[in-house]
């Protein structure tokens, strides 16, 4: 099956991107190297192509009600220009996807979903729409648009050259801007632990817009403020920032309460005047009533030059008590770090554990998440 190409595909090739298959899309794993790109983002700034992520427009007088049913976060009290991180669950409280919801006005929203889950989430929304007889148009705009994430401490300095409004955006807010003849949606959410913006724009205008946005930057200069960065650096950056990744920390088999991301779930929203129960709510309430999740997501520091990898078992006194979900050698901290699910009784910070790496035993200790916070 031929891989899909984002509107920036040729740009990646021209800048030396090492292209790989990611969720059916041809995307760059790296350009100059994962560590170099990671450090570039931490120290100055990097440009990521995230066009593979699904962008679903929901419009109609029942759009809000449909999203209330689908999402674990409150939707009704969102303001125009606001974004919210949320889960979309199955009936057992497992995670279908983690998403971002954008509110444009009373009856118009956008949901950004993971590439691997796009078709599944579209089907789920259509099922909820039919069941509730909701008047909503669901428009999958993924392939008609592009999405670029620009992340790093120097990003806002550069954004001020394009707009005086963008640098003043608060976190989890967005604005619609017109750049010459191109309509842009610029948001501040981020997935690296650094400052930055995401830009959604028409696919056909991507080349022109990128040149306009980056006209003062030579991507090939050694000291450039912004350089392209690939999937490899995006993964090490998000892991340092303690941000979960679908297929690793988030799965349909893992209930949402185990993630510890309580801010992403409003378990009482059906008690509000405008709120409705979301799919999976009763399952989460049952888990809470039975004493909470059996496992919890934690951060681990590994006292070894070896790296913990997804699927490695975790033991305590010889008994298996958990499993690694993600791991890497942190370029910023210069130590091995990992995220893992462990038995709730052992999830306290400071607990000593062992990661089994084949015949090797890697000493580990639970530490607070995130591993890294950007200087203020």
N, C-alpha and C positions, 0 to 999 in steps of 0.2 A: 504493500500500500504506500502510495507516494505521500511524503510528509507535507504538511501545510507549511506555507512560508508567510512570515509576518511582513508588513509593509517595509520593515527595515532590513530585510534579508540581504539585499545587495550591499547595504551600508556595512553590515557585519562582515561580509566577505572582503570588502575593500579595506577594512580596518584589521584584517588578519584574524577574524573570529574562527575558532575551531568548532565547527558545527556538529551538533549531536541531536539525536531524537529525544525530545522531551514531551511526553503526553501527546504524541502525534504531530508535534511541531518541530521544525528545524530551527534550533536556537544555539547561540554560542555558549560553550562550556567556559571558555576563557579566550583571551587575546594575548596579552603579554605573559600571563601566568596568574594563578589563583591568589597566591600570597601578595604579589605586586598589586593586583587589582583591589584586594581586600584593604591593604594599607593605603592605597590611593583614596578609597572612600573614607576611611577613618581620618586621614590627614587633610584631605582637600575635597574631593568629590568624584563621583562616578555616574555614568549614564547606563541604565539598564533598559533593555527591551522587555516589557511585560505584556506585550500585545496578545500573547497566547491566553491570558486570563479572560474568562468570559465576562461580557458586558451585556446585561439584560435590562432593557427599558420596560418599565411597567407603567401603563397609563390608563386612566379610567376612574370612574367614581367609586369603584370598589378596590382600587390598588392598595390603599392603606390596609383594608381588612384582610386582603389576601396575604400581605406581608406580616400582619399580626399573627395569622395562622401558621405561617412558615417559619418565622424568626423567633428566637428566644429573647430578644431585646424588645423593649417598647418601641413602637413606631409612631404612635399617635402624637406623642409630645415632641417629636423631632421638629426642628425649625427648618425652613427653606435655607439651603446652603450648608446643611449639617450632614456629616457622615457618621455611621455607627457600625462597629464591629459586632457580629452576631454569629450564632450557630444556627444551622438548619438541621433538625434532628429526625431520626426515624422513630417509630412508635415505642421502641425499647429505650429511648434516651441516648442511643448511639449517634455519632456525628456523621450526617450525610455530607456536610461541608462547613467550612467557616467562611463567612462572606462579609462584604462591606455594603451597606445600604446608603445610598445618597438620596436626599429629599430635595426635589426642585420646587414643587409647590404642593397644594393640597391633594392633587390627583396624579402627580407624576413623580416617579422614583426610578432609580437605577440600582441594580444589584451586581456587584463584581464578585465572581466566583472563580474557583480554581479550575484550571484547564481540564484536568482529568475528570472533573465532576460536572462539567457544563451540561452535557446532554441529560445526565441524571437529574440535575436540578430543574432544567426546563420541563422535563416530564413530570416531576413532582409538583411544580407550580401549576402546570396544566391540570393535573389531577385535583388539586385543591380548588382550582378555579371552577372546574366542572361540578365538584361536590357541593360547593357553596353557591353555585350559580352566580358567580361574581362577574360583574361587567368590567373586564380588564383586558387590555391588549398587551400581550407579552411579545416584545420585539427583540430577538437576539441580534445585537449589533456588533458582535465580536469581530466578524470578518470585514465589516464595512468601516471599522475604526482601528486606530492604533493606540497603544498606551505606553508611555515612557516614564520611568521613574528616575529622578535625578536626586542623588543622596550624598550628603557630606557637609562638613562644617562651613564650606565656602559657597554653598548653593544659593542662599538667600542674597548674598552679595551680588551674584550673577543675575538672580531673578529680578533684582531692582532695575536692571537695564531694560527688562522687558515690560515691567509693570511696577508701579509704586504700591499697588494694592496687594500683590501676591506676598511680599515679605511680611506684611502685617496680618496675614491669615493665621487664625488660631489652629491648634491641632484638631484634627477631625472636622475641619470645615473645608468648603470648596467655593470656587467662584467661576462664573462663566465669563470668558474674555474673548474679545475679537482682536486677533493679531493680523493686521492688514485685512485680508479677505477670509481669514481662517477662524472658525469658531473653536475655542479651546475650553475644556473643563480642567481646571487646575485645583488639585486637592492637596491636603497635608495629612497623610496617614503614615506611610513609611513602614519598612520591614527590615531595617538595618540597625536601628538604635541611634541613627544620626538624624540631623535636620534634613529637610528636603521636601520635594513636591512630586506629584504624579500628574502627568498631562495626558488627557484623552482628546483625540482629534480625528478628523476624517482620514481614512487610509490613503486616499488619493493625494492628500496635502502633506503627507508626512515628510517627504524629502525637502520641500520648500520650508516647512515650519522648523525642521531641525536646523537647517542652515541659518534661518533668521534668529532662532533662539541661541545658537552657538556661534554666531558670526564673529565674535571677538575672541574665540578660543581656537587654537590650532591643536587638534586632537593628537598630533604626532610629536609635539614638542615634549621634551623630557620633563619640563616644569609646568606643563599645562595644568590649569586648575581643575579641569574635568577631562576624564578619559573613559572610554567604554569599559564596561565590566560585565562579566558573564555569570552563568548559573552557579559556578563553583564558588565564587566570592559571595554571591547572594546567600548561599547556604551557610558559609562560615560566619558571615556577618549576622544573619538572623539567629544562629545558634548562640553566639556571644551575647546577643540581646535577649535571649531567653524566649524567643518567639516560636510558637509551635508550627509544624509543617504538616499538611495533610498527607496521609500515608505513612507518617512516622509517629508523631505525638497524637494525631487526630485520625480516628478510624470509625467505621460504623460499629465495630465491636466494642469500642471503649466508650463508656457513658460520659457525658459531658461534665458531670460533677467531679470526676477524677482529675480533670485538667487543672483544677484550682482557679479557673478563670471565672470567678463568681460575677464579676462585673458584666460578663457577656450573657448573663441569664437573669431574667426577671421572673422568678417563680410565682410572684403574686400578681402579675399584670392582668390576669383575667378578673381580678377583683376591682379593677379600675372602671370608671364609667365607660371609657371607650376601648378598654382592653378585651382581648379574647384569648382563650387557652391556645397554646401552640402545640403542634404535634410533638409528642414526647414528654409533655409536662407531667402527666400523671405518673409516668415511669420514674421521672426524677423525684417527684414527691414521695413515691414509695421507697426509693433508695434512701432518701433522707430519713424517713420514718423508721427504717430498719437500721439506722446508725451511721449512714453515710457510705461513700464508696469504699470498696475493699482495698483499692490501691490509689496512690496519689502520684502526680507528676512532680519530680524533683530535679534539681541540678546536682551534678557530680563533678568533683575535681579528682582526677586520676593521678596517683603518685607513681607515674611510670612514663617512660618515653613512648610507650606503645599507645595506640589510640583505641578507645572503645568504639564498637560499631553496632549499628542497628541489629537487634536479634540476639546479642550476647546476653547470657543469663547473669543475674546478680545473686550473690549468696551472702548469708549471715550465719557464721558458725557452721558452715557446711550445708545449710539448708537453702534451697532456692527461694528467693523472696521478691524477685522482680526481673525486669528485662530492659535493656538499653533500647532507646528509640532513635537517638541521634548522637553522634560523637565526632570530634575533630581535634586536631592540635590547634589551639587558639593562636592565630598570628599576633593578636594584640597582647594577650596575656602570657604568651610563650609557655603554655602548659596544656595538658590534655584535659578536655572538658566533655561532658556528655549530659543529655537529658534522659530520664528513665522513669518508668513506673515501678514503684516499690510498695510493699504492703503498708497500709496506712499506719499501723502501729510502729513502723520503723522509719517514718517519713520526716522525723525531726531533723533540723539543721544540726550538724555535728556528728551524726550517726556514721560509724565506720562500716563499710561494706566491702565486698570483693566482686570484681567483674571477671568472669571466666572467659578468657580468650584462648580457645583451644586448650592446650595443656598448661597455659600460663595463667597465673592469678594476678590481677591488677588491683592493688589497694586503692580504695576510693572512699571519699567522704562527702556527705551531703552538705551542700552550700546553698546560700540564698540565690534565687533568680531575680533579675538577670545577672549573668556573669560580668557584664560590662554595661556601664552607663556613660553616655557622652558628657564631657565637661560642660558646665553651664557658663 
